[in-house]
Amino acid sequence: MVATGRGISLATEVVPRGRHDRAVTAPESVDVSVLVPAKNEAENLPLFMELAETALSHGPVTYEIIVIDDGSDDESWSVLQTLMEQYPRLRAIRHRAQRGIADALRNGYLQSRGKVLVFYPADLQFRPEDIPRLVAPILEGNSDMVTGFKQGKYDKALVSGIYNRLSRSLFNVPVKDLNSVKAYRREIMDVLPVRPDWHRYMIVVAAAEGFTVSEIPVPLYPRHAGRSKFGIGRIPIGALDMLSVWFELKFGRKPLLFFGLLGAALFLLGFLTGLVAIVWRVVAGVGFRPLLNLIEVCLIVGSVLFVGGFLGEMVAVQRAEMREMRRRAEEEMREMRRRLDQLRSDAEDGNQAED
C-alpha cells in the first residue's frame, strides 16, 4: 500500500509492454508532475526529495514526483523504495536496463497525471526550489512551455554554447538555452516523436507545432555527488540528431518536396546535357564519352530519388495515421485510469461508511 495525502490507498504495480520494469502508481490527481530520470543517483535522491518536499509542499498547486530509475546499477532503486514510504508525493518507475532520457520521460509521462510536466534531473545541479517558477507561466496561461536559462559555470559550457547557437540559427527558436530543465503542457508530448535523445529538441518541435515557448533564468550548482553522464562521444551524435530534427521538421511530412525536387533537378540536368550532346554530335560530328556518362548518372539517380520521394510520401501517411492512433490510445488509457481511480475512490468511501 502507498500513503497519500488523503489517507491510505491501494497502489498498482504494472509491467509496461511486457518488460521487467516496475511502476508504483497512485490514483491521486495533481496539477504538476515532476519527471526525474535517474541513473546511479543513490547519493543524490534523498537530498533531492528533502528539498523537493520543502519547495513543493506549500501553496495551492499540487505536485507529484515521478523518479524513473533508468537501469541504475547502484542502490538507487532500494533508496527509492525507502523514500516512497517517507514521501507520499513520490512515485517510482524502474527500467531494468538503461533506455535513455527520452524513453524515461516518455514512460514517466504515461504514468503521470499532471496537466503540466516538468523535466528535472536528479543530480541537484538544479534545485527543486526553482520548479514553481518554471510552472507558474504555464499555470497562468502565459506560455505553453518554459525552459530554464542556466546561470553559473559548468564543465560543458563551450559545447553547450555552440549547440545552442547552431540550434537558434537552424531552427529560429526564441530561447537561448535549449538543453536545460523545462516545464511544458502535457499536450506537447503528443507531438514529440518517439526517438532516442530527441528530448534535447523538445523546444524546437514544440515551437514548430505552434506552442508558445518562454525562458526564465535558473541557477546552476555543482553536482552534489556522483559523476556526470556526459561524454565526448555525444558531440557527433548530437550533430547528427540536429540534422535529423531539421530534416524531420522541414520534410518529414512532405518528403517528396526534398527527394522529388532533387530528383527532378537531376533528371532535368541529364535531359539538357543529352540535348547538348546530340547537338554537338550533329553539328560538330564529335562524340564525348564523359557527357554520356553524366547523362546516365543524372537520369538514373534523378529517377531513383523521385521514386524514393513517392515511397517517402506513403511512409509519411502511415506515420501520420500511427501518430493519430497512438494519441487516441493514450487518451483512452488516461480515461480508463480516471474511471479506475474513481471506482477505487468510491470503493474506499463505501468501506469507510461501513466502518
Sequence and secondary structure as in RCSB ss.txt:
>XXXX:A:sequence
MVATGRGISLATEVVPRGRHDRAVTAPESVDVSVLVPAKNEAENLPLFMELAETALSHGPVTYEIIVIDDGSDDE
SWSVLQTLMEQYPRLRAIRHRAQRGIADALRNGYLQSRGKVLVFYPADLQFRPEDIPRLVAPILEGNSDMVTGFK
QGKYDKALVSGIYNRLSRSLFNVPVKDLNSVKAYRREIMDVLPVRPDWHRYMIVVAAAEGFTVSEIPVPLYPRHA
GRSKFGIGRIPIGALDMLSVWFELKFGRKPLLFFGLLGAALFLLGFLTGLVAIVWRVVAGVGFRPLLNLIEVCLI
VGSVLFVGGFLGEMVAVQRAEMREMRRRAEEEMREMRRRLDQLRSDAEDGNQAED
>XXXX:A:secstr
 EEETTEEE  EEE GGGSS EEEE     SEEEEEEESS TTTHHHHHHHHHHHHSSSS  EEEEEEEES SSS
HHHHHHHHHHH TTEEEEEESS   HHHHHHHHHHH   SEEEE  SSSSS GGGHHHHHHHHHTTS SEEEEEE
ES  TTHHHHHHHHHHHHHHH  S S SSS EEEETTHHHHS   TTGGGGHHHHHHHTT  EEEEEEE    SS
S     TTHHHHHHHHHHHHHHHHHHSS THHHHHHHHHHHHHHHHHHHHHHHHHHHHH    HHHHHHHHHHHH
HHHHHHHHHHHHHHHHHHHHHHHHHHHHHHHHHHHHHHHHHHHHHHHHHHHHHH 
